[in-house]
Amino acid sequence: MASQMLRYVIRRFLFMIPTFLGISILVFALLHASGDPISLIRLASPTVDAETLENIRAYYGLDKPVPEQYLRWLTNFLTFDLGESYRFHTKVNFMIGAWAFETIKLQLVALAIAIGVAIPLGIRSAIKQYSKGDMTVTAFSLFGISMPPFWFGVILIIIFCFYLNVLPPGGAYGGSNLWPVFGIKNFFLDAIVHLILPSIVVAYVWLALYFRLLRANLLNIIKDDYILAARASGIKERVINYRYALKMAFRPLLTFTGVRLGLVIAGVPMTETVFNWPGLGLLFVDSALSLDFPIVMGIIMVVTIFMMVSNLIVDLLYAVIEPRVRL
């Protein structure tokens, strides 16, 4: 079994190579087709002379043909060098590392909230199908799936920041409105206060998806013969629901969680922009608008790698959770 798993992992890694190259070529070509970053520098600083602009173009290799620029980028990437930002004149590696922490913190907190709330709600709704509680939670989940997250974020900011004045409207640290109310001066508590609103927005969307997926699977599983046999044997309902039924219904959730974990590093650009959250989503939006190719390319390819690795991990976990699944 161990040798079979090792061969499977090696085969998957070999498949990742052409996938990575194909995505990198496509993204690199689309980025360079979107415009010339030197033109933005010229618009932002009209007094910059032509010689300086040409020097900047030569420094970043923008005067070379696009295929040559790509090969240069790929060579640097293989040596863990993602290039240098046009705007900040800083290595992209350092910028992604610095901004990724806040994104991962927000995503993991939201993911934990979504899973922790969706599991008991999904089980209860499946057991008591068409009850008042089931209809209420289902309606809220439909709203969570349908609404634009950035709109929900704006509504929360208006209510809790401007009308109630109890939570900060944006950022990750400092300037908390709760300081004068509750006397919060602790850095850790201040970080939690700033995390409340953006994590609620992200968690609500994921919670709605998790709930509907879990409920739909449980509705089929709780009617299976082995579940009915377990009830007839006198096993406690809680044990049946959480040990047997949930285990079988968790496989689609595992797939969805693997995708979400792969996107953890990507952040939620619109939500981070609304809350001015200093994460990779906000950095990606700002860099795309300013045609800062090295940052945009670096974030996309890091997200691509995370996605491929997380999918591989999920496939391996299938064999652990469900012994009938073979690699």
Phi and psi in degrees as GROMACS dihedral restraints (atoms count N, CA, C in turn):
[ dihedral_restraints ]
;  ai    aj    ak    al  type     phi  dphi    fc
    3     4     5     6     1   -65.1    20    10
    4     5     6     7     1   -41.7    20    10
    6     7     8     9     1   -67.7    20    10
    7     8     9    10     1   -35.7    20    10
    9    10    11    12     1   -64.8    20    10
   10    11    12    13     1   -41.3    20    10
   12    13    14    15     1   -66.1    20    10
   13    14    15    16     1   -40.1    20    10
   15    16    17    18     1   -62.7    20    10
   16    17    18    19     1   -43.8    20    10
   18    19    20    21     1   -63.3    20    10
   19    20    21    22     1   -38.7    20    10
   21    22    23    24     1   -64.1    20    10
   22    23    24    25     1   -44.6    20    10
   24    25    26    27     1   -62.9    20    10
   25    26    27    28     1   -43.3    20    10
   27    28    29    30     1   -63.1    20    10
   28    29    30    31     1   -41.8    20    10
   30    31    32    33     1   -64.1    20    10
   31    32    33    34     1   -40.5    20    10
   33    34    35    36     1   -66.1    20    10
   34    35    36    37     1   -39.1    20    10
   36    37    38    39     1   -63.9    20    10
   37    38    39    40     1   -37.2    20    10
   39    40    41    42     1   -66.1    20    10
   40    41    42    43     1   -35.8    20    10
   42    43    44    45     1   -68.6    20    10
   43    44    45    46     1   -27.9    20    10
   45    46    47    48     1   -68.0    20    10
   46    47    48    49     1   -28.0    20    10
   48    49    50    51     1   -62.5    20    10
   49    50    51    52     1   -54.6    20    10
   51    52    53    54     1   -65.3    20    10
   52    53    54    55     1   -30.9    20    10
   54    55    56    57     1   -62.9    20    10
   55    56    57    58     1   -46.4    20    10
   57    58    59    60     1   -62.2    20    10
   58    59    60    61     1   -45.8    20    10
   60    61    62    63     1   -64.0    20    10
   61    62    63    64     1   -41.3    20    10
   63    64    65    66     1   -64.0    20    10
   64    65    66    67     1   -44.3    20    10
   66    67    68    69     1   -65.5    20    10
   67    68    69    70     1   -42.4    20    10
   69    70    71    72     1   -64.0    20    10
   70    71    72    73     1   -40.8    20    10
   72    73    74    75     1   -64.8    20    10
   73    74    75    76     1   -45.0    20    10
   75    76    77    78     1   -62.9    20    10
   76    77    78    79     1   -48.0    20    10
   78    79    80    81     1   -65.7    20    10
   79    80    81    82     1   -41.1    20    10
   81    82    83    84     1   -62.1    20    10
   82    83    84    85     1   -42.2    20    10
   84    85    86    87     1   -67.1    20    10
   85    86    87    88     1   -41.3    20    10
   87    88    89    90     1   -66.4    20    10
   88    89    90    91     1   -37.8    20    10
   90    91    92    93     1   -63.6    20    10
   91    92    93    94     1   -44.8    20    10
   93    94    95    96     1   -74.3    20    10
   94    95    96    97     1   -19.2    20    10
   96    97    98    99     1   -81.2    20    10
   97    98    99   100     1   -12.7    20    10
   99   100   101   102     1   -80.1    20    10
  100   101   102   103     1   -18.5    20    10
  102   103   104   105     1   151.1    20    10
  103   104   105   106     1   176.6    20    10
  105   106   107   108     1  -105.5    20    10
  106   107   108   109     1   118.3    20    10
  108   109   110   111     1   -62.9    20    10
  109   110   111   112     1   -25.4    20    10
  111   112   113   114     1   -64.7    20    10
  112   113   114   115     1   -31.7    20    10
  114   115   116   117     1   -65.4    20    10
  115   116   117   118     1   -33.9    20    10
  117   118   119   120     1   -68.4    20    10
  118   119   120   121     1   -38.2    20    10
  120   121   122   123     1   -63.3    20    10
  121   122   123   124     1   -39.0    20    10
  123   124   125   126     1   -65.1    20    10
  124   125   126   127     1   -38.6    20    10
  126   127   128   129     1   -70.9    20    10
  127   128   129   130     1   -39.2    20    10
  129   130   131   132     1   -72.4    20    10
  130   131   132   133     1   -32.4    20    10
  132   133   134   135     1  -130.9    20    10
  133   134   135   136     1    83.5    20    10
  135   136   137   138     1   -63.7    20    10
  136   137   138   139     1   -19.5    20    10
  138   139   140   141     1   -82.3    20    10
  139   140   141   142     1    -8.6    20    10
  141   142   143   144     1   -67.7    20    10
  142   143   144   145     1   129.6    20    10
  144   145   146   147     1   -77.6    20    10
  145   146   147   148     1   164.1    20    10
  147   148   149   150     1   -64.2    20    10
  148   149   150   151     1   -35.0    20    10
  150   151   152   153     1   -64.3    20    10
  151   152   153   154     1   -40.8    20    10
  153   154   155   156     1   -64.3    20    10
  154   155   156   157     1   -40.8    20    10
  156   157   158   159     1   -64.1    20    10
  157   158   159   160     1   -39.4    20    10
  159   160   161   162     1   -67.3    20    10
  160   161   162   163     1   -36.8    20    10
  162   163   164   165     1   -63.7    20    10
  163   164   165   166     1   -40.0    20    10
  165   166   167   168     1   -64.5    20    10
  166   167   168   169     1   -43.2    20    10
  168   169   170   171     1   -60.3    20    10
  169   170   171   172     1   -42.5    20    10
  171   172   173   174     1   -70.0    20    10
  172   173   174   175     1   -36.5    20    10
  174   175   176   177     1   -62.7    20    10
  175   176   177   178     1   -40.6    20    10
  177   178   179   180     1   -91.3    20    10
  178   179   180   181     1     3.7    20    10
  180   181   182   183     1    73.7    20    10
  181   182   183   184     1    19.4    20    10
  183   184   185   186     1   -76.0    20    10
  184   185   186   187     1   -10.0    20    10
  186   187   188   189     1   -86.3    20    10
  187   188   189   190     1    -3.3    20    10
  189   190   191   192     1   -89.7    20    10
  190   191   192   193     1   158.9    20    10
  192   193   194   195     1   -60.3    20    10
  193   194   195   196     1   152.1    20    10
  195   196   197   198     1   -58.7    20    10
  196   197   198   199     1   -43.2    20    10
  198   199   200   201     1   -59.4    20    10
  199   200   201   202     1   -39.2    20    10
  201   202   203   204     1   -67.4    20    10
  202   203   204   205     1   -38.1    20    10
  204   205   206   207     1   -62.7    20    10
  205   206   207   208     1   -40.0    20    10
  207   208   209   210     1   -64.9    20    10
  208   209   210   211     1   -45.6    20    10
  210   211   212   213     1   -62.3    20    10
  211   212   213   214     1   -36.2    20    10
  213   214   215   216     1   -64.7    20    10
  214   215   216   217     1   -43.7    20    10
  216   217   218   219     1   -63.8    20    10
  217   218   219   220     1   -43.8    20    10
  219   220   221   222     1   -63.5    20    10
  220   221   222   223     1   -41.3    20    10
  222   223   224   225     1   -61.0    20    10
  223   224   225   226     1   -44.4    20    10
  225   226   227   228     1   -65.7    20    10
  226   227   228   229     1   -37.5    20    10
  228   229   230   231     1   -63.8    20    10
  229   230   231   232     1   -39.6    20    10
  231   232   233   234     1   -66.1    20    10
  232   233   234   235     1   -19.2    20    10
  234   235   236   237     1  -102.4    20    10
  235   236   237   238     1    20.3    20    10
  237   238   239   240     1    61.6    20    10
  238   239   240   241     1    35.6    20    10
  240   241   242   243     1  -119.1    20    10
  241   242   243   244     1   110.1    20    10
  243   244   245   246     1   -91.0    20    10
  244   245   246   247     1     8.5    20    10
  246   247   248   249     1    94.7    20    10
  247   248   249   250     1  -170.5    20    10
  249   250   251   252     1  -126.4    20    10
  250   251   252   253     1   136.9    20    10
  252   253   254   255     1   -64.8    20    10
  253   254   255   256     1   139.2    20    10
  255   256   257   258     1   -68.3    20    10
  256   257   258   259     1   -36.8    20    10
  258   259   260   261     1   -85.2    20    10
  259   260   261   262     1   -46.9    20    10
  261   262   263   264     1   -93.0    20    10
  262   263   264   265     1   -11.9    20    10
  264   265   266   267     1    52.5    20    10
  265   266   267   268     1    42.8    20    10
  267   268   269   270     1  -130.5    20    10
  268   269   270   271     1   148.1    20    10
  270   271   272   273     1   -59.4    20    10
  271   272   273   274     1   133.0    20    10
  273   274   275   276     1   -63.4    20    10
  274   275   276   277     1   -33.4    20    10
  276   277   278   279     1   -54.3    20    10
  277   278   279   280     1   -48.3    20    10
  279   280   281   282     1   -66.9    20    10
  280   281   282   283     1   -38.2    20    10
  282   283   284   285     1   -67.7    20    10
  283   284   285   286     1   -44.4    20    10
  285   286   287   288     1   -63.8    20    10
  286   287   288   289     1   -41.3    20    10
  288   289   290   291     1   -63.3    20    10
  289   290   291   292     1   -39.4    20    10
  291   292   293   294     1   -72.3    20    10
  292   293   294   295     1   -40.7    20    10
  294   295   296   297     1   -83.2    20    10
  295   296   297   298     1   -21.6    20    10
  297   298   299   300     1   -68.7    20    10
  298   299   300   301     1   -31.2    20    10
  300   301   302   303     1   -58.4    20    10
  301   302   303   304     1   -46.9    20    10
  303   304   305   306     1   -66.1    20    10
  304   305   306   307     1   -37.3    20    10
  306   307   308   309     1   -65.3    20    10
  307   308   309   310     1   -47.2    20    10
  309   310   311   312     1   -63.1    20    10
  310   311   312   313     1   -40.2    20    10
  312   313   314   315     1   -59.8    20    10
  313   314   315   316     1   -48.0    20    10
  315   316   317   318     1   -63.7    20    10
  316   317   318   319     1   -44.4    20    10
  318   319   320   321     1   -67.0    20    10
  319   320   321   322     1   -43.5    20    10
  321   322   323   324     1   -68.0    20    10
  322   323   324   325     1   -39.3    20    10
  324   325   326   327     1   -62.6    20    10
  325   326   327   328     1   -46.0    20    10
  327   328   329   330     1   -64.0    20    10
  328   329   330   331     1   -39.8    20    10
  330   331   332   333     1   -65.4    20    10
  331   332   333   334     1   -40.9    20    10
  333   334   335   336     1   -64.1    20    10
  334   335   336   337     1   -42.3    20    10
  336   337   338   339     1   -63.2    20    10
  337   338   339   340     1   -45.1    20    10
  339   340   341   342     1   -62.1    20    10
  340   341   342   343     1   -47.1    20    10
  342   343   344   345     1   -67.9    20    10
  343   344   345   346     1   -42.4    20    10
  345   346   347   348     1   -63.6    20    10
  346   347   348   349     1   -32.0    20    10
  348   349   350   351     1   -89.6    20    10
  349   350   351   352     1   -36.3    20    10
  351   352   353   354     1   -68.9    20    10
  352   353   354   355     1   -35.8    20    10
  354   355   356   357     1   -63.4    20    10
  355   356   357   358     1   -55.4    20    10
  357   358   359   360     1   -64.8    20    10
  358   359   360   361     1   -36.8    20    10
  360   361   362   363     1   -65.9    20    10
  361   362   363   364     1   -41.7    20    10
  363   364   365   366     1   -64.6    20    10
  364   365   366   367     1   -41.9    20    10
  366   367   368   369     1   -64.9    20    10
  367   368   369   370     1   -45.9    20    10
  369   370   371   372     1   -64.6    20    10
  370   371   372   373     1   -40.7    20    10
  372   373   374   375     1   -67.6    20    10
  373   374   375   376     1   -36.4    20    10
  375   376   377   378     1   -69.2    20    10
  376   377   378   379     1   -38.7    20    10
  378   379   380   381     1   -69.9    20    10
  379   380   381   382     1   -41.4    20    10
  381   382   383   384     1  -107.1    20    10
  382   383   384   385     1    59.1    20    10
  384   385   386   387     1   -61.8    20    10
  385   386   387   388     1   137.6    20    10
  387   388   389   390     1    67.9    20    10
  388   389   390   391     1    12.5    20    10
  390   391   392   393     1   -77.0    20    10
  391   392   393   394     1   171.8    20    10
  393   394   395   396     1   -62.0    20    10
  394   395   396   397     1   -40.8    20    10
  396   397   398   399     1   -64.0    20    10
  397   398   399   400     1   -41.3    20    10
  399   400   401   402     1   -63.9    20    10
  400   401   402   403     1   -44.1    20    10
  402   403   404   405     1   -65.7    20    10
  403   404   405   406     1   -37.2    20    10
  405   406   407   408     1   -66.7    20    10
  406   407   408   409     1   -48.7    20    10
  408   409   410   411     1   -66.1    20    10
  409   410   411   412     1   -38.0    20    10
  411   412   413   414     1   -63.1    20    10
  412   413   414   415     1   -39.5    20    10
  414   415   416   417     1   -64.3    20    10
  415   416   417   418     1   -42.5    20    10
  417   418   419   420     1   -64.9    20    10
  418   419   420   421     1   -35.3    20    10
  420   421   422   423     1   -69.2    20    10
  421   422   423   424     1   -37.1    20    10
  423   424   425   426     1   -63.2    20    10
  424   425   426   427     1   -39.8    20    10
  426   427   428   429     1   -64.1    20    10
  427   428   429   430     1   -40.4    20    10
  429   430   431   432     1   -64.7    20    10
  430   431   432   433     1   -34.9    20    10
  432   433   434   435     1   -74.8    20    10
  433   434   435   436     1   -35.9    20    10
  435   436   437   438     1   -83.4    20    10
  436   437   438   439     1   -31.1    20    10
  438   439   440   441     1   -76.9    20    10
  439   440   441   442     1   149.9    20    10
  441   442   443   444     1   -73.8    20    10
  442   443   444   445     1   126.3    20    10
  444   445   446   447     1   -58.6    20    10
  445   446   447   448     1   -37.5    20    10
  447   448   449   450     1   -66.2    20    10
  448   449   450   451     1   -32.5    20    10
  450   451   452   453     1   -66.1    20    10
  451   452   453   454     1   -43.8    20    10
  453   454   455   456     1   -62.0    20    10
  454   455   456   457     1   -38.5    20    10
  456   457   458   459     1   -63.2    20    10
  457   458   459   460     1   -42.0    20    10
  459   460   461   462     1   -63.5    20    10
  460   461   462   463     1   -41.2    20    10
  462   463   464   465     1   -61.8    20    10
  463   464   465   466     1   -43.9    20    10
  465   466   467   468     1   -64.3    20    10
  466   467   468   469     1   -39.3    20    10
  468   469   470   471     1   -62.4    20    10
  469   470   471   472     1   -43.6    20    10
  471   472   473   474     1   -62.0    20    10
  472   473   474   475     1   -42.7    20    10
  474   475   476   477     1   -73.9    20    10
  475   476   477   478     1   -54.5    20    10
  477   478   479   480     1   -86.7    20    10
  478   479   480   481     1   -20.5    20    10
  480   481   482   483     1  -101.4    20    10
  481   482   483   484     1   -41.2    20    10
  483   484   485   486     1   -97.6    20    10
  484   485   486   487     1   -40.0    20    10
  486   487   488   489     1   -83.6    20    10
  487   488   489   490     1   -52.9    20    10
  489   490   491   492     1   -85.7    20    10
  490   491   492   493     1   -26.2    20    10
  492   493   494   495     1    55.8    20    10
  493   494   495   496     1    46.6    20    10
  495   496   497   498     1  -118.2    20    10
  496   497   498   499     1   -12.3    20    10
  498   499   500   501     1  -133.5    20    10
  499   500   501   502     1   148.6    20    10
  501   502   503   504     1   -70.2    20    10
  502   503   504   505     1   144.2    20    10
  504   505   506   507     1   -77.8    20    10
  505   506   507   508     1   -16.2    20    10
  507   508   509   510     1  -173.0    20    10
  508   509   510   511     1   178.6    20    10
  510   511   512   513     1    82.2    20    10
  511   512   513   514     1   174.4    20    10
  513   514   515   516     1  -111.5    20    10
  514   515   516   517     1   -20.5    20    10
  516   517   518   519     1  -147.9    20    10
  517   518   519   520     1   155.9    20    10
  519   520   521   522     1    78.2    20    10
  520   521   522   523     1   151.1    20    10
  522   523   524   525     1    70.1    20    10
  523   524   525   526     1    26.6    20    10
  525   526   527   528     1   -70.2    20    10
  526   527   528   529     1   132.4    20    10
  528   529   530   531     1   -71.1    20    10
  529   530   531   532     1   -13.8    20    10
  531   532   533   534     1   -79.3    20    10
  532   533   534   535     1   -12.6    20    10
  534   535   536   537     1   -55.3    20    10
  535   536   537   538     1   -55.5    20    10
  537   538   539   540     1   -71.1    20    10
  538   539   540   541     1   -20.7    20    10
  540   541   542   543     1   -81.1    20    10
  541   542   543   544     1   -49.6    20    10
  543   544   545   546     1  -111.7    20    10
  544   545   546   547     1    -0.1    20    10
  546   547   548   549     1    70.6    20    10
  547   548   549   550     1    31.2    20    10
  549   550   551   552     1   -77.3    20    10
  550   551   552   553     1   119.4    20    10
  552   553   554   555     1  -127.7    20    10
  553   554   555   556     1     1.9    20    10
  555   556   557   558     1   -82.7    20    10
  556   557   558   559     1   134.9    20    10
  558   559   560   561     1   -62.4    20    10
  559   560   561   562     1   -39.9    20    10
  561   562   563   564     1   -65.8    20    10
  562   563   564   565     1   -44.7    20    10
  564   565   566   567     1   -66.7    20    10
  565   566   567   568     1   -35.0    20    10
  567   568   569   570     1   -62.7    20    10
  568   569   570   571     1   -40.3    20    10
  570   571   572   573     1   -64.0    20    10
  571   572   573   574     1   -38.3    20    10
  573   574   575   576     1   -64.9    20    10
  574   575   576   577     1   -41.8    20    10
  576   577   578   579     1   -60.1    20    10
  577   578   579   580     1   -43.8    20    10
  579   580   581   582     1   -69.7    20    10
  580   581   582   583     1   -21.3    20    10
  582   583   584   585     1   -83.1    20    10
  583   584   585   586     1   -17.2    20    10
  585   586   587   588     1   -60.1    20    10
  586   587   588   589     1   -58.4    20    10
  588   589   590   591     1   -65.4    20    10
  589   590   591   592     1   -51.4    20    10
  591   592   593   594     1   -62.6    20    10
  592   593   594   595     1   -35.0    20    10
  594   595   596   597     1   -69.1    20    10
  595   596   597   598     1   -33.4    20    10
  597   598   599   600     1   -64.9    20    10
  598   599   600   601     1   -42.4    20    10
  600   601   602   603     1   -62.5    20    10
  601   602   603   604     1   -49.5    20    10
  603   604   605   606     1   -66.9    20    10
  604   605   606   607     1   -42.6    20    10
  606   607   608   609     1   -65.5    20    10
  607   608   609   610     1   -36.0    20    10
  609   610   611   612     1   -64.0    20    10
  610   611   612   613     1   -42.1    20    10
  612   613   614   615     1   -64.9    20    10
  613   614   615   616     1   -46.2    20    10
  615   616   617   618     1   -67.3    20    10
  616   617   618   619     1   -37.4    20    10
  618   619   620   621     1   -59.5    20    10
  619   620   621   622     1   -43.1    20    10
  621   622   623   624     1   -61.6    20    10
  622   623   624   625     1   -42.5    20    10
  624   625   626   627     1   -68.5    20    10
  625   626   627   628     1   -45.1    20    10
  627   628   629   630     1   -61.0    20    10
  628   629   630   631     1   -44.3    20    10
  630   631   632   633     1   -61.2    20    10
  631   632   633   634     1   -48.9    20    10
  633   634   635   636     1   -66.3    20    10
  634   635   636   637     1   -38.4    20    10
  636   637   638   639     1   -66.5    20    10
  637   638   639   640     1   -44.2    20    10
  639   640   641   642     1   -67.7    20    10
  640   641   642   643     1   -43.2    20    10
  642   643   644   645     1   -61.7    20    10
  643   644   645   646     1   -44.7    20    10
  645   646   647   648     1   -62.4    20    10
  646   647   648   649     1   -40.1    20    10
  648   649   650   651     1   -71.3    20    10
  649   650   651   652     1   -39.9    20    10
  651   652   653   654     1   -67.9    20    10
  652   653   654   655     1   -32.8    20    10
  654   655   656   657     1   -60.0    20    10
  655   656   657   658     1   -32.5    20    10
  657   658   659   660     1   -82.6    20    10
  658   659   660   661     1   -37.8    20    10
  660   661   662   663     1   -71.7    20    10
  661   662   663   664     1   -40.7    20    10
  663   664   665   666     1   -67.8    20    10
  664   665   666   667     1    -9.5    20    10
  666   667   668   669     1   -96.9    20    10
  667   668   669   670     1    -1.3    20    10
  669   670   671   672     1   -68.7    20    10
  670   671   672   673     1   159.0    20    10
  672   673   674   675     1   -64.4    20    10
  673   674   675   676     1   -39.0    20    10
  675   676   677   678     1   -69.8    20    10
  676   677   678   679     1   -27.1    20    10
  678   679   680   681     1   -71.8    20    10
  679   680   681   682     1   -43.5    20    10
  681   682   683   684     1   -63.4    20    10
  682   683   684   685     1   -37.6    20    10
  684   685   686   687     1   -66.5    20    10
  685   686   687   688     1   -37.2    20    10
  687   688   689   690     1   -65.0    20    10
  688   689   690   691     1   -40.1    20    10
  690   691   692   693     1   -65.7    20    10
  691   692   693   694     1   -40.7    20    10
  693   694   695   696     1   -65.6    20    10
  694   695   696   697     1   -25.8    20    10
  696   697   698   699     1   -79.8    20    10
  697   698   699   700     1    -5.5    20    10
  699   700   701   702     1    88.0    20    10
  700   701   702   703     1    12.3    20    10
  702   703   704   705     1   -68.8    20    10
  703   704   705   706     1   141.4    20    10
  705   706   707   708     1   -59.3    20    10
  706   707   708   709     1   143.2    20    10
  708   709   710   711     1   -60.6    20    10
  709   710   711   712     1   -37.9    20    10
  711   712   713   714     1   -64.7    20    10
  712   713   714   715     1   -39.7    20    10
  714   715   716   717     1   -65.9    20    10
  715   716   717   718     1   -41.3    20    10
  717   718   719   720     1   -63.0    20    10
  718   719   720   721     1   -44.3    20    10
  720   721   722   723     1   -69.4    20    10
  721   722   723   724     1   -45.9    20    10
  723   724   725   726     1   -90.1    20    10
  724   725   726   727     1   -27.8    20    10
  726   727   728   729     1   -93.4    20    10
  727   728   729   730     1   -39.8    20    10
  729   730   731   732     1  -101.8    20    10
  730   731   732   733     1   -56.1    20    10
  732   733   734   735     1   -66.9    20    10
  733   734   735   736     1   -45.4    20    10
  735   736   737   738     1   -64.1    20    10
  736   737   738   739     1   -35.6    20    10
  738   739   740   741     1   -61.6    20    10
  739   740   741   742     1   -41.2    20    10
  741   742   743   744     1   -73.8    20    10
  742   743   744   745     1   -33.2    20    10
  744   745   746   747     1   -82.2    20    10
  745   746   747   748     1    -8.3    20    10
  747   748   749   750     1   -82.4    20    10
  748   749   750   751     1   -14.4    20    10
  750   751   752   753     1   -62.2    20    10
  751   752   753   754     1   -47.7    20    10
  753   754   755   756     1   -62.8    20    10
  754   755   756   757     1   -34.7    20    10
  756   757   758   759     1   -65.4    20    10
  757   758   759   760     1   -35.3    20    10
  759   760   761   762     1   -64.3    20    10
  760   761   762   763     1   -40.8    20    10
  762   763   764   765     1   -62.1    20    10
  763   764   765   766     1   -47.2    20    10
  765   766   767   768     1   -64.5    20    10
  766   767   768   769     1   -39.5    20    10
  768   769   770   771     1   -65.0    20    10
  769   770   771   772     1   -37.8    20    10
  771   772   773   774     1   -62.1    20    10
  772   773   774   775     1   -40.0    20    10
  774   775   776   777     1   -65.2    20    10
  775   776   777   778     1   -42.9    20    10
  777   778   779   780     1   -64.3    20    10
  778   779   780   781     1   -40.9    20    10
  780   781   782   783     1   -64.6    20    10
  781   782   783   784     1   -35.0    20    10
  783   784   785   786     1   -65.0    20    10
  784   785   786   787     1   -29.9    20    10
  786   787   788   789     1   -92.3    20    10
  787   788   789   790     1     0.7    20    10
  789   790   791   792     1   -56.1    20    10
  790   791   792   793     1   -43.8    20    10
  792   793   794   795     1   -70.1    20    10
  793   794   795   796     1   -21.7    20    10
  795   796   797   798     1   -76.0    20    10
  796   797   798   799     1   -27.7    20    10
  798   799   800   801     1    77.8    20    10
  799   800   801   802     1  -172.6    20    10
  801   802   803   804     1  -123.7    20    10
  802   803   804   805     1    92.4    20    10
  804   805   806   807     1   -53.4    20    10
  805   806   807   808     1   -45.8    20    10
  807   808   809   810     1   -68.3    20    10
  808   809   810   811     1   -42.7    20    10
  810   811   812   813     1   -65.3    20    10
  811   812   813   814     1   -43.2    20    10
  813   814   815   816     1   -65.2    20    10
  814   815   816   817     1   -33.4    20    10
  816   817   818   819     1   -69.2    20    10
  817   818   819   820     1   -42.9    20    10
  819   820   821   822     1   -61.8    20    10
  820   821   822   823     1   -43.3    20    10
  822   823   824   825     1   -93.6    20    10
  823   824   825   826     1     5.9    20    10
  825   826   827   828     1    51.5    20    10
  826   827   828   829     1    41.8    20    10
  828   829   830   831     1   -80.5    20    10
  829   830   831   832     1   125.3    20    10
  831   832   833   834     1   -76.2    20    10
  832   833   834   835     1    65.8    20    10
  834   835   836   837     1  -120.0    20    10
  835   836   837   838     1  -176.6    20    10
  837   838   839   840     1   -67.6    20    10
  838   839   840   841     1   -28.4    20    10
  840   841   842   843     1   -62.8    20    10
  841   842   843   844     1   -46.7    20    10
  843   844   845   846     1   -65.8    20    10
  844   845   846   847     1   -41.6    20    10
  846   847   848   849     1   -62.8    20    10
  847   848   849   850     1   -38.2    20    10
  849   850   851   852     1   -65.5    20    10
  850   851   852   853     1   -44.5    20    10
  852   853   854   855     1   -62.9    20    10
  853   854   855   856     1   -48.4    20    10
  855   856   857   858     1   -61.9    20    10
  856   857   858   859     1   -40.5    20    10
  858   859   860   861     1   -70.4    20    10
  859   860   861   862     1   -36.3    20    10
  861   862   863   864     1   -66.9    20    10
  862   863   864   865     1   -39.4    20    10
  864   865   866   867     1   -68.5    20    10
  865   866   867   868     1   -28.5    20    10
  867   868   869   870     1   -98.7    20    10
  868   869   870   871     1     7.6    20    10
  870   871   872   873     1    55.4    20    10
  871   872   873   874     1    40.2    20    10
  873   874   875   876     1   -85.3    20    10
  874   875   876   877     1    83.5    20    10
  876   877   878   879     1   -56.8    20    10
  877   878   879   880     1   -45.0    20    10
  879   880   881   882     1   -58.1    20    10
  880   881   882   883     1   -40.0    20    10
  882   883   884   885     1   -70.0    20    10
  883   884   885   886     1   -46.4    20    10
  885   886   887   888     1   -61.2    20    10
  886   887   888   889     1   -46.1    20    10
  888   889   890   891     1   -64.2    20    10
  889   890   891   892     1   -41.6    20    10
  891   892   893   894     1   -63.3    20    10
  892   893   894   895     1   -45.3    20    10
  894   895   896   897     1   -64.8    20    10
  895   896   897   898     1   -44.1    20    10
  897   898   899   900     1   -61.5    20    10
  898   899   900   901     1   -43.4    20    10
  900   901   902   903     1   -74.0    20    10
  901   902   903   904     1   -33.2    20    10
  903   904   905   906     1   -65.2    20    10
  904   905   906   907     1   -41.8    20    10
  906   907   908   909     1   -63.1    20    10
  907   908   909   910     1   -40.1    20    10
  909   910   911   912     1   -59.5    20    10
  910   911   912   913     1   -45.4    20    10
  912   913   914   915     1   -64.2    20    10
  913   914   915   916     1   -43.5    20    10
  915   916   917   918     1   -60.5    20    10
  916   917   918   919     1   -41.1    20    10
  918   919   920   921     1   -62.9    20    10
  919   920   921   922     1   -46.0    20    10
  921   922   923   924     1   -65.4    20    10
  922   923   924   925     1   -42.0    20    10
  924   925   926   927     1   -68.1    20    10
  925   926   927   928     1   -41.3    20    10
  927   928   929   930     1   -65.4    20    10
  928   929   930   931     1   -38.0    20    10
  930   931   932   933     1   -64.0    20    10
  931   932   933   934     1   -38.2    20    10
  933   934   935   936     1   -64.1    20    10
  934   935   936   937     1   -42.7    20    10
  936   937   938   939     1   -63.9    20    10
  937   938   939   940     1   -40.6    20    10
  939   940   941   942     1   -62.9    20    10
  940   941   942   943     1   -42.5    20    10
  942   943   944   945     1   -60.8    20    10
  943   944   945   946     1   -38.7    20    10
  945   946   947   948     1   -69.8    20    10
  946   947   948   949     1   -35.5    20    10
  948   949   950   951     1   -68.7    20    10
  949   950   951   952     1   -27.2    20    10
  951   952   953   954     1   -56.6    20    10
  952   953   954   955     1   -42.7    20    10
  954   955   956   957     1   -67.6    20    10
  955   956   957   958     1   -25.5    20    10
  957   958   959   960     1   -80.2    20    10
  958   959   960   961     1   -44.3    20    10
  960   961   962   963     1   -73.5    20    10
  961   962   963   964     1   -41.3    20    10
  963   964   965   966     1  -121.3    20    10
  964   965   966   967     1   102.1    20    10
  966   967   968   969     1   -59.9    20    10
  967   968   969   970     1   -23.8    20    10
  969   970   971   972     1   -71.8    20    10
  970   971   972   973     1   -18.1    20    10
  972   973   974   975     1   -78.9    20    10
  973   974   975   976     1   128.4    20    10
  975   976   977   978     1  -113.7    20    10
  976   977   978   979     1   142.1    20    10
